[in-house]
Amino acid sequence: MGRRQTMMEKYKQQMKAYRKKRMKLDNTPFLPPDGNVYVMDSLDPTKKIKVEVLKKRTKQHRDIVESLACPVCGSAMEWNRAWEAFICVKHGKKAIYEIVNEG
Ligand SMILES: [Zn+2]
């Protein structure tokens, strides 16, 4: 057995682990239970577009959406953490698609 940790050492270790966890935190959206994903073009928020899910992954027993097909050109779009949206740069102007709830 090693030496006993002081409270301070313990605290520092916990903070380190906490920061590491926070950095890894991802806000990738969950796949709705019915599997249908709708997005909204940030330039035209009145339109709701159904898109195809290209890639998903399971996290904590729920499916999360990793990649969507661009509703305009069909290219695979990856989740952008900073924008909290899927972004396509393959067809002309950069398009930003936010996931919207059905209904
Ligand atoms: Zn596109």
Backbone and ligand atoms as CSV (ligand in chain L), in Angstrom:
chain,resi,resn,atom,element,x,y,z
A,1,MET,N,N,0.834,-1.211,0.000
A,1,MET,CA,C,0.000,0.000,0.000
A,1,MET,C,C,0.862,1.252,0.000
A,2,GLY,N,N,0.473,2.224,-0.769
A,2,GLY,CA,C,1.202,3.484,-0.810
A,2,GLY,C,C,0.859,4.350,0.384
A,3,ARG,N,N,1.432,5.510,0.388
A,3,ARG,CA,C,1.149,6.405,1.510
A,3,ARG,C,C,-0.243,7.003,1.355
A,4,ARG,N,N,-0.756,7.448,2.429
A,4,ARG,CA,C,-2.093,8.032,2.403
A,4,ARG,C,C,-2.088,9.370,1.669
A,5,GLN,N,N,-3.085,9.605,0.876
A,5,GLN,CA,C,-3.163,10.885,0.162
A,5,GLN,C,C,-3.692,11.964,1.098
A,6,THR,N,N,-3.139,13.127,0.964
A,6,THR,CA,C,-3.684,14.235,1.743
A,6,THR,C,C,-4.966,14.702,1.063
A,7,MET,N,N,-5.769,15.420,1.741
A,7,MET,CA,C,-7.011,15.943,1.175
A,7,MET,C,C,-6.739,16.813,-0.040
A,8,MET,N,N,-5.663,17.599,0.069
A,8,MET,CA,C,-5.333,18.508,-1.023
A,8,MET,C,C,-4.975,17.732,-2.282
A,9,GLU,N,N,-4.187,16.707,-2.115
A,9,GLU,CA,C,-3.799,15.891,-3.274
A,9,GLU,C,C,-5.018,15.239,-3.907
A,10,LYS,N,N,-5.875,14.777,-3.063
A,10,LYS,CA,C,-7.090,14.135,-3.519
A,10,LYS,C,C,-7.944,15.126,-4.319
A,11,TYR,N,N,-8.066,16.316,-3.794
A,11,TYR,CA,C,-8.854,17.363,-4.425
A,11,TYR,C,C,-8.286,17.715,-5.799
A,12,LYS,N,N,-6.966,17.861,-5.829
A,12,LYS,CA,C,-6.306,18.205,-7.097
A,12,LYS,C,C,-6.541,17.135,-8.150
A,13,GLN,N,N,-6.461,15.894,-7.722
A,13,GLN,CA,C,-6.673,14.785,-8.647
A,13,GLN,C,C,-8.102,14.778,-9.181
A,14,GLN,N,N,-9.024,15.076,-8.305
A,14,GLN,CA,C,-10.424,15.105,-8.708
A,14,GLN,C,C,-10.683,16.221,-9.713
A,15,MET,N,N,-10.081,17.366,-9.457
A,15,MET,CA,C,-10.246,18.497,-10.364
A,15,MET,C,C,-9.682,18.184,-11.741
A,16,LYS,N,N,-8.550,17.505,-11.733
A,16,LYS,CA,C,-7.910,17.136,-12.991
A,16,LYS,C,C,-8.818,16.198,-13.794
A,17,ALA,N,N,-9.372,15.230,-13.111
A,17,ALA,CA,C,-10.258,14.270,-13.762
A,17,ALA,C,C,-11.510,14.975,-14.277
A,18,TYR,N,N,-11.995,15.910,-13.502
A,18,TYR,CA,C,-13.192,16.652,-13.871
A,18,TYR,C,C,-12.964,17.483,-15.130
A,19,ARG,N,N,-11.822,18.162,-15.160
A,19,ARG,CA,C,-11.513,18.990,-16.334
A,19,ARG,C,C,-11.358,18.137,-17.583
A,20,LYS,N,N,-10.716,16.990,-17.418
A,20,LYS,CA,C,-10.509,16.081,-18.527
A,20,LYS,C,C,-11.864,15.631,-19.079
A,21,LYS,N,N,-12.765,15.335,-18.183
A,21,LYS,CA,C,-14.098,14.873,-18.547
A,21,LYS,C,C,-14.853,15.973,-19.290
A,22,ARG,N,N,-14.737,17.180,-18.779
A,22,ARG,CA,C,-15.446,18.306,-19.390
A,22,ARG,C,C,-14.960,18.578,-20.803
A,23,MET,N,N,-13.660,18.420,-21.002
A,23,MET,CA,C,-13.103,18.671,-22.324
A,23,MET,C,C,-13.607,17.655,-23.334
A,24,LYS,N,N,-13.852,16.459,-22.809
A,24,LYS,CA,C,-14.308,15.394,-23.696
A,24,LYS,C,C,-15.816,15.456,-23.937
A,25,LEU,N,N,-16.479,16.258,-23.136
A,25,LEU,CA,C,-17.922,16.357,-23.219
A,25,LEU,C,C,-18.359,16.680,-24.636
A,26,ASP,N,N,-19.231,15.881,-25.176
A,26,ASP,CA,C,-19.686,16.224,-26.506
A,26,ASP,C,C,-21.190,16.447,-26.503
A,27,ASN,N,N,-21.605,17.328,-27.375
A,27,ASN,CA,C,-23.019,17.710,-27.424
A,27,ASN,C,C,-23.691,17.167,-28.684
A,28,THR,N,N,-23.134,16.086,-29.172
A,28,THR,CA,C,-23.711,15.454,-30.355
A,28,THR,C,C,-25.182,15.111,-30.086
A,29,PRO,N,N,-26.049,15.400,-31.041
A,29,PRO,CA,C,-27.479,15.218,-30.786
A,29,PRO,C,C,-27.921,13.756,-30.742
A,30,PHE,N,N,-28.937,13.504,-29.971
A,30,PHE,CA,C,-29.514,12.166,-29.893
A,30,PHE,C,C,-30.419,11.924,-31.093
A,31,LEU,N,N,-30.491,10.672,-31.474
A,31,LEU,CA,C,-31.406,10.290,-32.545
A,31,LEU,C,C,-32.806,10.159,-31.948
A,32,PRO,N,N,-33.801,10.806,-32.547
A,32,PRO,CA,C,-35.161,10.683,-32.006
A,32,PRO,C,C,-35.611,9.214,-32.028
A,33,PRO,N,N,-36.509,8.850,-31.120
A,33,PRO,CA,C,-36.933,7.436,-31.018
A,33,PRO,C,C,-37.453,6.856,-32.330
A,34,ASP,N,N,-38.112,7.676,-33.149
A,34,ASP,CA,C,-38.641,7.149,-34.411
A,34,ASP,C,C,-37.593,7.127,-35.525
A,35,GLY,N,N,-36.391,7.641,-35.239
A,35,GLY,CA,C,-35.311,7.594,-36.205
A,35,GLY,C,C,-35.354,8.667,-37.276
A,36,ASN,N,N,-36.375,9.514,-37.225
A,36,ASN,CA,C,-36.485,10.571,-38.225
A,36,ASN,C,C,-35.796,11.849,-37.734
A,37,VAL,N,N,-34.895,12.342,-38.571
A,37,VAL,CA,C,-34.176,13.556,-38.202
A,37,VAL,C,C,-34.563,14.687,-39.144
A,38,TYR,N,N,-34.938,15.792,-38.564
A,38,TYR,CA,C,-35.286,16.974,-39.340
A,38,TYR,C,C,-34.295,18.075,-39.043
A,39,VAL,N,N,-33.930,18.797,-40.086
A,39,VAL,CA,C,-33.027,19.925,-39.877
A,39,VAL,C,C,-33.659,21.191,-40.435
A,40,MET,N,N,-33.058,22.282,-40.023
A,40,MET,CA,C,-33.527,23.587,-40.455
A,40,MET,C,C,-32.318,24.302,-41.021
A,41,ASP,N,N,-32.453,24.821,-42.216
A,41,ASP,CA,C,-31.381,25.602,-42.814
A,41,ASP,C,C,-31.314,26.920,-42.065
A,42,SER,N,N,-30.150,27.227,-41.503
A,42,SER,CA,C,-30.051,28.438,-40.691
A,42,SER,C,C,-30.304,29.703,-41.516
A,43,LEU,N,N,-30.183,29.586,-42.848
A,43,LEU,CA,C,-30.454,30.752,-43.692
A,43,LEU,C,C,-31.929,30.852,-44.063
A,44,ASP,N,N,-32.638,29.751,-43.887
A,44,ASP,CA,C,-34.055,29.729,-44.205
A,44,ASP,C,C,-34.793,28.926,-43.128
A,45,PRO,N,N,-34.938,29.518,-41.958
A,45,PRO,CA,C,-35.449,28.762,-40.800
A,45,PRO,C,C,-36.920,28.372,-40.896
A,46,THR,N,N,-37.599,28.787,-41.954
A,46,THR,CA,C,-39.004,28.431,-42.047
A,46,THR,C,C,-39.190,27.020,-42.588
A,47,LYS,N,N,-38.160,26.533,-43.261
A,47,LYS,CA,C,-38.285,25.218,-43.879
A,47,LYS,C,C,-37.725,24.128,-42.986
A,48,LYS,N,N,-38.483,23.058,-42.863
A,48,LYS,CA,C,-38.023,21.919,-42.099
A,48,LYS,C,C,-37.769,20.796,-43.086
A,49,ILE,N,N,-36.564,20.247,-43.058
A,49,ILE,CA,C,-36.186,19.247,-44.050
A,49,ILE,C,C,-35.853,17.923,-43.369
A,50,LYS,N,N,-36.415,16.852,-43.885
A,50,LYS,CA,C,-36.075,15.532,-43.362
A,50,LYS,C,C,-34.779,15.085,-44.014
A,51,VAL,N,N,-33.854,14.606,-43.199
A,51,VAL,CA,C,-32.565,14.201,-43.749
A,51,VAL,C,C,-32.242,12.754,-43.389
A,52,GLU,N,N,-31.337,12.208,-44.166
A,52,GLU,CA,C,-30.946,10.820,-43.970
A,52,GLU,C,C,-29.792,10.736,-42.971
A,53,VAL,N,N,-29.916,9.799,-42.033
A,53,VAL,CA,C,-28.845,9.575,-41.064
A,53,VAL,C,C,-27.832,8.622,-41.688
A,54,LEU,N,N,-26.597,9.062,-41.803
A,54,LEU,CA,C,-25.575,8.232,-42.437
A,54,LEU,C,C,-24.792,7.420,-41.417
A,55,LYS,N,N,-24.603,7.999,-40.247
A,55,LYS,CA,C,-23.804,7.309,-39.241
A,55,LYS,C,C,-24.355,7.614,-37.860
A,56,LYS,N,N,-24.493,6.581,-37.059
A,56,LYS,CA,C,-24.891,6.819,-35.679
A,56,LYS,C,C,-24.051,5.952,-34.760
A,57,ARG,N,N,-24.101,6.293,-33.489
A,57,ARG,CA,C,-23.292,5.563,-32.520
A,57,ARG,C,C,-24.078,5.521,-31.227
A,58,THR,N,N,-23.841,4.498,-30.459
A,58,THR,CA,C,-24.596,4.358,-29.219
A,58,THR,C,C,-23.808,4.929,-28.057
A,59,LYS,N,N,-24.485,5.761,-27.303
A,59,LYS,CA,C,-23.866,6.347,-26.113
A,59,LYS,C,C,-24.875,6.273,-24.985
A,60,GLN,N,N,-24.487,5.698,-23.902
A,60,GLN,CA,C,-25.371,5.553,-22.746
A,60,GLN,C,C,-26.744,4.998,-23.146
A,61,HIS,N,N,-26.707,3.934,-23.907
A,61,HIS,CA,C,-27.913,3.208,-24.330
A,61,HIS,C,C,-28.824,4.013,-25.243
A,62,ARG,N,N,-28.335,5.106,-25.781
A,62,ARG,CA,C,-29.143,5.869,-26.728
A,62,ARG,C,C,-28.322,6.096,-27.987
A,63,ASP,N,N,-29.017,6.201,-29.102
A,63,ASP,CA,C,-28.313,6.444,-30.360
A,63,ASP,C,C,-28.058,7.934,-30.522
A,64,ILE,N,N,-26.861,8.257,-30.934
A,64,ILE,CA,C,-26.596,9.648,-31.252
A,64,ILE,C,C,-26.203,9.768,-32.717
A,65,VAL,N,N,-26.509,10.907,-33.284
A,65,VAL,CA,C,-26.301,11.129,-34.705
A,65,VAL,C,C,-24.879,11.641,-34.932
A,66,GLU,N,N,-24.124,10.917,-35.723
A,66,GLU,CA,C,-22.756,11.351,-36.000
A,66,GLU,C,C,-22.633,12.009,-37.354
A,67,SER,N,N,-23.422,11.551,-38.297
A,67,SER,CA,C,-23.290,12.079,-39.642
A,67,SER,C,C,-24.639,12.067,-40.342
A,68,LEU,N,N,-24.918,13.165,-41.044
A,68,LEU,CA,C,-26.164,13.301,-41.800
A,68,LEU,C,C,-25.838,13.584,-43.254
A,69,ALA,N,N,-26.754,13.194,-44.130
A,69,ALA,CA,C,-26.584,13.525,-45.543
A,69,ALA,C,C,-27.090,14.945,-45.762
A,70,CYS,N,N,-26.316,15.739,-46.462
A,70,CYS,CA,C,-26.735,17.107,-46.764
A,70,CYS,C,C,-28.006,17.066,-47.615
A,71,PRO,N,N,-29.030,17.821,-47.225
A,71,PRO,CA,C,-30.284,17.784,-47.988
A,71,PRO,C,C,-30.158,18.380,-49.387
A,72,VAL,N,N,-29.094,19.103,-49.652
A,72,VAL,CA,C,-28.931,19.708,-50.975
A,72,VAL,C,C,-28.059,18.843,-51.887
A,73,CYS,N,N,-26.890,18.466,-51.408
A,73,CYS,CA,C,-25.979,17.751,-52.307
A,73,CYS,C,C,-25.729,16.300,-51.902
A,74,GLY,N,N,-26.222,15.892,-50.733
A,74,GLY,CA,C,-26.083,14.499,-50.325
A,74,GLY,C,C,-24.755,14.139,-49.693
A,75,SER,N,N,-23.846,15.098,-49.573
A,75,SER,CA,C,-22.561,14.807,-48.940
A,75,SER,C,C,-22.739,14.524,-47.460
A,76,ALA,N,N,-21.831,13.746,-46.910
A,76,ALA,CA,C,-21.890,13.452,-45.483
A,76,ALA,C,C,-21.474,14.682,-44.688
A,77,MET,N,N,-22.279,15.022,-43.705
A,77,MET,CA,C,-21.956,16.170,-42.848
A,77,MET,C,C,-21.666,15.656,-41.452
A,78,GLU,N,N,-20.591,16.156,-40.884
A,78,GLU,CA,C,-20.237,15.766,-39.527
A,78,GLU,C,C,-20.762,16.804,-38.549
A,79,TRP,N,N,-20.932,16.384,-37.324
A,79,TRP,CA,C,-21.391,17.290,-36.273
A,79,TRP,C,C,-20.295,18.300,-35.949
A,80,ASN,N,N,-20.693,19.543,-35.843
A,80,ASN,CA,C,-19.748,20.582,-35.452
A,80,ASN,C,C,-20.081,21.054,-34.044
A,81,ARG,N,N,-19.206,20.757,-33.118
A,81,ARG,CA,C,-19.447,21.050,-31.708
A,81,ARG,C,C,-19.640,22.527,-31.437
A,82,ALA,N,N,-18.806,23.333,-32.063
A,82,ALA,CA,C,-18.858,24.764,-31.779
A,82,ALA,C,C,-20.142,25.395,-32.303
A,83,TRP,N,N,-20.549,24.979,-33.469
A,83,TRP,CA,C,-21.764,25.544,-34.075
A,83,TRP,C,C,-23.023,24.865,-33.571
A,84,GLU,N,N,-22.840,23.691,-32.973
A,84,GLU,CA,C,-23.963,22.862,-32.549
A,84,GLU,C,C,-24.912,22.618,-33.721
A,85,ALA,N,N,-24.298,22.245,-34.835
A,85,ALA,CA,C,-25.063,22.015,-36.052
A,85,ALA,C,C,-24.237,21.142,-36.997
A,86,PHE,N,N,-24.891,20.695,-38.055
A,86,PHE,CA,C,-24.193,19.976,-39.111
A,86,PHE,C,C,-23.903,20.963,-40.230
A,87,ILE,N,N,-22.698,20.907,-40.749
A,87,ILE,CA,C,-22.289,21.915,-41.722
A,87,ILE,C,C,-21.840,21.258,-43.016
A,88,CYS,N,N,-22.339,21.790,-44.128
A,88,CYS,CA,C,-21.903,21.297,-45.433
A,88,CYS,C,C,-21.179,22.414,-46.157
A,89,VAL,N,N,-20.005,22.099,-46.667
A,89,VAL,CA,C,-19.245,23.093,-47.423
A,89,VAL,C,C,-19.065,22.632,-48.865
A,90,LYS,N,N,-19.753,21.554,-49.211
A,90,LYS,CA,C,-19.524,20.932,-50.517
A,90,LYS,C,C,-20.317,21.583,-51.646
A,91,HIS,N,N,-21.390,22.234,-51.320
A,91,HIS,CA,C,-22.182,22.836,-52.399
A,91,HIS,C,C,-22.219,24.355,-52.223
A,92,GLY,N,N,-21.404,25.025,-52.987
A,92,GLY,CA,C,-21.401,26.479,-52.956
A,92,GLY,C,C,-21.175,27.048,-51.581
A,93,LYS,N,N,-22.100,27.882,-51.142
A,93,LYS,CA,C,-21.976,28.560,-49.859
A,93,LYS,C,C,-22.063,27.568,-48.709
A,94,LYS,N,N,-21.383,27.896,-47.638
A,94,LYS,CA,C,-21.419,27.040,-46.452
A,94,LYS,C,C,-22.830,26.991,-45.890
A,95,ALA,N,N,-23.338,25.783,-45.698
A,95,ALA,CA,C,-24.685,25.637,-45.196
A,95,ALA,C,C,-24.651,25.065,-43.783
A,96,ILE,N,N,-25.426,25.681,-42.910
A,96,ILE,CA,C,-25.459,25.245,-41.513
A,96,ILE,C,C,-26.856,24.712,-41.219
A,97,TYR,N,N,-26.908,23.455,-40.814
A,97,TYR,CA,C,-28.200,22.830,-40.534
A,97,TYR,C,C,-28.320,22.496,-39.054
A,98,GLU,N,N,-29.319,23.074,-38.447
A,98,GLU,CA,C,-29.578,22.760,-37.047
A,98,GLU,C,C,-30.679,21.704,-36.980
A,99,ILE,N,N,-30.530,20.818,-36.037
A,99,ILE,CA,C,-31.561,19.788,-35.865
A,99,ILE,C,C,-32.782,20.410,-35.192
A,100,VAL,N,N,-33.943,20.106,-35.725
A,100,VAL,CA,C,-35.171,20.600,-35.103
A,100,VAL,C,C,-36.063,19.429,-34.712
A,101,ASN,N,N,-36.918,19.679,-33.763
A,101,ASN,CA,C,-37.851,18.635,-33.341
A,101,ASN,C,C,-38.998,18.549,-34.320
A,102,GLU,N,N,-39.492,17.351,-34.453
A,102,GLU,CA,C,-40.634,17.149,-35.324
A,102,GLU,C,C,-41.867,17.783,-34.688
A,103,GLY,N,N,-42.746,18.287,-35.541
A,103,GLY,CA,C,-43.989,18.830,-35.014
A,103,GLY,C,C,-43.923,20.309,-34.733
L,1,ZN,ZN,ZN,-24.311,20.068,-49.347
